[in-house]
Amino acid sequence: MKKVFIAGHRGMVGSAICRQLQQRSDVELVLRTSSELNLVNQQAVADFFASEQIDEVYLAAAKVGGIVANNSYPAEFIYQNLMIESNVIHSAFTAGVKKLLFLGSSCIYPKLAEQPMQEAALLTGTLEPTNEPYAIAKIAGIKLCESYNRQYGVDYRSVMPTNLYGPHDNFHPENSHVIPALLRRFHEAKLRGDATVTAWGTGSPMREFLHVDDMAAASVHVMELDKPAYDANTQPMLSHINVGTGVDCTIKELTETVAKVVGFKGDIVWDTTKPDGTPRKLMDVSRLKALGWQYSYSLEEGLQDAYQWFIENQDKFRG
């Protein structure tokens, strides 16, 4: 029986990893809420690892938010994320933990990275300014894992997810991401009997989306690969792997699929005075595919699952 600590188990990705590992008879999950263990507190994290005898760590805890939050609180985003990953990774090493998986973000790549974005694009150009502090913290997490692998021979790996959605997503009316925002908007329009729903931009930008249960399955797959993260004779092998579908769609296609899933019968009106954002963001997932994993949820299937979860939990999202 191995003891597995999931940091951030109440978040969207952490809770999905919990669902994956709860099915295993050989795993004992170790979970702590933020009130029980403050991951920003170095001594608290060190004491936790010293007492718990953890075998593996999934580091899914992070301070996250949208563009407005990243612009408003850059110091909080860089400080808290740097502290969380530094405390957990160092204390895990000090306590003798040999295997750890760090969850990053596709925002680590340069703003103008060639599409689809390959792992090798890291640190080859300027980051997107709106979330640069968060991205730099995530890059530091990758480099922490690589450095501990190189110096100490541990096996700490990193996965970089594309845009995620699914159960336990943030459906807040102002600061949610595109899929939960659209699901809620079309749901409320359907309830009111609205004739139209207005969407921003032209609908032409292309985006890639991955259901969070697929992300959790990929995380467990990468954690359990036999190949070590670092081979001193070559280069880091598995310490930084893209996770996505390798398939994208236009925002127009996404919006129409959301309307279909929700059952909204009215028209979609495009407000072309609003900005479109980056034309395309797609991950190159050939490395992960070569390692034996690919996604299972189609976009429509995943949206149906996310919408069902929203319906069952919508009392949490009033206001």
N, C-alpha and C positions, 0 to 999 in steps of 0.2 A: 504494500500500500504506500503510494507516494503522496506527500503533503504538497498541495499546490496552492499558492497564494495568488489570488486575482485582485490586483490593486485597481480600484475603480469598478467594483462589481455591480454597482447600482446604475452605471451609465449604460448607454445604448450598446456599445461593443462589449464591455465587461459583463453585462447581464447575459448577452448572447453566448459568450464563452462559458459562463456558468451553465447555461442550458445544455451546451455540448458536453461538458465534463461531468455533469450530474448523472449522465447515462453510463458512466464508467464505474465498474465495480472495484477498480484498482486505484481510485483517486479519492483522497480526502481533501475537500475544499477548505481552505482557510480564508475567511472573509472578515473584513472590518469596515464599518462605516467611517465617514470622515470625522464624526464626533468621537468615535472609539479610537481612531488612529489618524492623527494629523500628519500627512505625508510631507508637509513643508517643514515639520519639526525634526531636525536631524537626530536629536537624542531619542525621541519617541520611536523613530523608525529603527534606529540601532538597537534599542531595547527589545523591540518587537522581534527582529530577526534573531537576536541572541537567545530569546526564550522559546521560539516556535519550531526550530529545526525544520525549516522549509526545504523541499527538494527542488521545486520549480516555481518560477514567477512569471505571470503574465502582467506586464505593466501597461494597463489600459487607462490609468488615472491621468487626468489632465484638466487644466482650466481651458475651456473652449467657449467660442462664441462667434457671432457673425461679424460682418464688416463694421457695423456701428460700435459693437463692444470692443473689437480690436483697435479701432481708432481712438476710442474714448479712454481705454485703460491699458495702454501699451506696457507700462511698467509692471502692472499686475500679471499680464500674460507672459512676459519674459521671466520675471522673477519666480513666480509660482511654478511654472513648468520646469525651469532649470533646477529648482530646489527639489521638486518631486522626483525627477529622474535621477539627479545626483544622489539624493539620499537613498532611494530604493536600490539603485544599481550598486553603489559602494557598500551599503550595508549587506546586501545579498552576497557580494563577494567576500566581505569580511566574515560572514557567517558560514561560508563554505558552499553556497549555492552554485552549482555548476551550470545550470540551464536557466536561461531567462529569455523572454520575448518582449521586445519593446515595440509599441505601436506608435507609428509616426503619422504623417499626413502628406498628401500629394502637394501641399503648398511649399514643401521643401525645394521644389524644382524652380528654376528661373522663370520669370514672368513670360519670357519669349522662347521658352524651350521648344525645340523641334518636336512635332507631333508624329506618332505617339511618343510619350515621354519615356525614355529609357533610364535605367538606374544610373548609367554613366553620365547623365546630364547634371547630376548633383554638383553644386559649386562651380558651374561653368558660366554663370551669368547673374544678373541682378534679379533680386526677388521682387514679388508683388509688394509695393510699398504699404498697402493697407494692413497686411498681416505679417510684415517682416519680423517683428519681435517674436511672435509665436513660431514662425518658421525657423528662425535662428535657434530657438530653444529646442525644437524638434531635431534639427541638424546636429546640435550638441549631443542629444540623446543617442543618435546613430554613432557619433564619433566616440562617445563614452563606451558603448558596447564594443566597437572595433578595438579601442585602445586597451580595454581590460582583456579582450581575447588575445591580442598581440603580446601583452606584457605578462599575463598570468595564465594563459592557456585555458581559460574558461570558454564556455560556449553560449555567448549572448548574441541573439539574433534580432533583427529589426524588420518589420513589415510596414509598407507604405500603402494605405488604402486609398482608393478613389472615393468619390462621393458616396456616402453610406446613407441608408434609410431603413426604416422598419420599426418593430416594437421598441418602445421606450425612447423614441425620437422626441425632439422638442417641437411641440405644436403651438408655441406661443404666437399670438397674432402679429407681433412686431418683429421678433428677432429669431424666427425659425428659418431653416434652409428651404430650398425651392420645393422639394416634394411634400414635406409636411405642410408648408404654407399653401400649396395648391390643393391638397386634399381637404384641408379645413375650409378654404375659400369656396370650393365647389360644393362641399357638404352643406355649408351654411346658406349658400345661394339656392340649393335644391330645397332646403327646408322653408325658405322664404318664398319660393316660387318665382325667383328672378328670371327674367327673359334673357339676360346676358350676364357674362362675367368678363371683366376686363383683365387682360394679361399685359405685362410690360414688354416693350421692344417689338422686334419684328418676328421673333420666334425662330430665327435662323441659326443662332449659336448652337454648337453641338457639345453635349455633355455625356459623361459615362456615369452610370449608377449601379451600385452593388447592394443587394440585400444584406442586412447585418448578420443574418444566420450563415450566409455564405462566407462573410468575413471571418466569423468565428471558426467555421470549419477550416478555412485556409490557415488561420492562425495556429490551430492545433496541428494541422498537417505539417506546417513549417517547423514548429517546435519539435515534432517527433521524427523529422528526417534524420537519417543516420549520419549523413555527411557533416563534418564539423564546420562551424562558422568560420574558422580561421585556419589556414594551412600556412605555416611559416615559410614553406618553400615556394609558395605562389603569391596569393593575395587573398583578401577577405572573400570567402566563397558565398556565404549565405547571410551575412550580417545586414543586408539591405535588399529587400525584395518587394517589388510592386505587387499589389493585390487589386485586381479588378476583373472586369469581364472581357476587356479588349474590344468591346463593342460600344458605340455611342449612338445617340439619336439627337434630333433637333429638339429645342425647347418646345416648338410647335407640336411635334409628335408626342412628347412627354405630356403636354397640357391636354391634348385630345385624348390620350390614354387615361389620364386621371379623370377627366369628365366622364368617360365611358365606365370606368370602375365605380365611380360614385353614383352614377345614374342621373347625371345632370343633362336635361334635354334641351336646354336653351342654346344660345349662340355664344361663341368666344370672340371678343372684340380686342384687337391688338392696338395698344397705345404706342405708336411708333415715335412719339416724342420722348419716350423713356429709353435709357441706355441699354444696349445689348450685352455689354461686357466682352470678355475675351471670346474670339470666334470659336475656338475649339480647345478642349482639355480632355486628352485621352491618354491612358496609361499603356505602355508596352508591357504585356504580361507574358511574353514568350518564355522568360526565365522560369516563372512559376509553373507554367504549363509543362515545360520540359521536366520539372520536378514532380509531375504526376498529379497536379490539381487543376480543376477548372470549375467555374460556377455552375449552379444548378437552377436557380430561380430566373425565369424570364422576367422582363420588366413588368408585364401585366400581372403575372402571378405574384410577384413581390409587392406590387401596389395593392392588390387585393388583400394580401396579408396585413400590410401596414394600415390600410383603411379599416379592416376588421378590428385591429387592436385599438385604433383611435375611437371607433364606435363604442367599444367596450370600456374605454377609459376616459371618455370625453368630459366627464364631470371634473377631472383634474385640470381641464384646460378652459374653464369658464373665465370670462373677462377679456 
